[in-house]
Amino acid sequence: MAQPEPPVFTGLFSVNGATRLYGTIGDPIRQLRMTGIMPQVFAAVGANAVWLPFEGGAPLLQLMLDGLRGKLRNLAGFTVTIPHKTAILPLLDRVSPRAQAAGSVNMVKRDGAQLVGDIGDGLGFVRGLEAAGHRVHGASVWLVGLGGVGGAIAAALCEAGVGRLLVTELDDARADAAVARLSKFYPNVPVANVDMPPKGIHYAINATPLGLRPNDPLPFDPMMLAPEVLVAEVIMSPAETPLLQRARTHGRRIHHGRHTLDHQVPIYLDWFGIDAKGIDIVRLVRSIP
Amino acid sequence: MAQPEPPVFTGLFSVNGATRLYGTIGDPIRQLRMTGIMPQVFAAVGANAVWLPFEGGAPLLQLMLDGLRGKLRNLAGFTVTIPHKTAILPLLDRVSPRAQAAGSVNMVKRDGAQLVGDIGDGLGFVRGLEAAGHRVHGASVWLVGLGGVGGAIAAALCEAGVGRLLVTELDDARADAAVARLSKFYPNVPVANVDMPPKGIHYAINATPLGLRPNDPLPFDPMMLAPEVLVAEVIMSPAETPLLQRARTHGRRIHHGRHTLDHQVPIYLDWFGIDAKGIDIVRLVRSIP
């Protein structure tokens, strides 16, 4: 059955006294992209809601949680970005196994009397990969970087049933902690630290920040991988990092960071209990520059 | 010099990561009108800001003050409506004499390390009266109702130098407290409680809620006043209350509640330090339905 066309949207919206408040907490928050995306999604699904930047350091966490617990009654929930994703986890009443395995939370809402958290970053990545035709279940994956995003992707990959997860992280303590968490929550998935680009993998994923700045070194050289390995990126800006450029110009298959964003928004709607009304949210988000 | 024309505005706006958050705290807050007005004002003066409803009971006050003190760094300030205008006063570091005399605060911002409050309700009323050609300095005024709005108007009238202020308030304790506050802060203005429509006044002001509902009794009968007395209203909706209707249809001069709203917005901009860029804000607000 064909899905209904999303309505034409101008990027502008209105607020009234009954508007529900959503947003993202972070420090800094000026880089926030969701304020350009969520109004269009809310308008498409007919939700009277606004997406806001909430900027502040560590004391903002408890403030927002107090607000969500009922002090600010029209605060409906929020997402979490750098540097709060790990610090907010122990402040919540209930956290999904996926978020515990990732060691971070990026979605917070109230469920009855409880404040609950989950991580959608890695799930968005996995859904983007699968939507592009790349099967995750049973695959052998090399993941480079086990920071916030890397840890979330690792957990989502394990939950999606990868056959084998190889990880590379320069910070040994961080790597050991991440592998221990993954092994605890996903004991059936073999996870191993590796130093070099490994053999026999299907996907190589950059989850480090290398590529955000023009003069960053490559996180790894895609030419050291077997030709059939898909090279995937988490960085969205630039749209095509030097890693992806090098892989593509040498005829390798690549997967852009933007897919994660496109697939994250339906995860947000699910999490916050906002009915998508049958609209193809991924297509809508993809149409936003 | 002619003031620049305000730009055409659609009532819609956008938010990004650098948008500053303003709003109104109240309980309930669904009736809030400023969300329909302030975006147009912000757009006209080129401020990257949004006006939000913040709904909650007593615990919301400290939450918002903590946020304003720095926990929520992009919270730029807020206004206060029912039922918080009196309760928030003692929670602030510094409150204007006008607000102390009124016993209520409706504007809160941060000034350096201090949280400061003022009351703009009465000032908006006085400015609206003067802009309509009704001189306040030296006038004899009868004010009916000394609740939140009435107390604010009383303080603003005293500050503007009325010659005499006569007040009528059914709640004796409230009346005594209000008169005591006014006498303390404005010792040069004679203030007296009166029961009946007094003689020798220039303006009679309804500051009670009577007239909000269709079947409310009149707060007073304008026909018992001398024919030259101006009958003024604080109620904005309905635009013309039964009090004003009765006065107008009998040839009396009237002053609508809407004037206060129109004149309150420039007071907000001043308070929050937002440059109006020479735009006639009153005219802009008046053009909004």
Interface residues (C-beta under 8 A of the other chain):
Chain A: T10 G11 L12 F13 S14 V15 N16 G17 A18 T19 L21 D27 P28 I29 R30 Q31 L32 R33 T35 G36 P39 V50 W51 L52 P53 F54 E55 G56 G57 P59 L60 L63 M64 D66 G67 G70 K71 L72 R73 N74
Chain B: T10 G11 L12 F13 S14 V15 N16 G17 A18 T19 L21 D27 P28 I29 R30 Q31 L32 R33 T35 G36 P39 V50 W51 L52 P53 F54 E55 G56 G57 P59 L60 L63 M64 D66 G67 G70 K71 L72 R73 N74
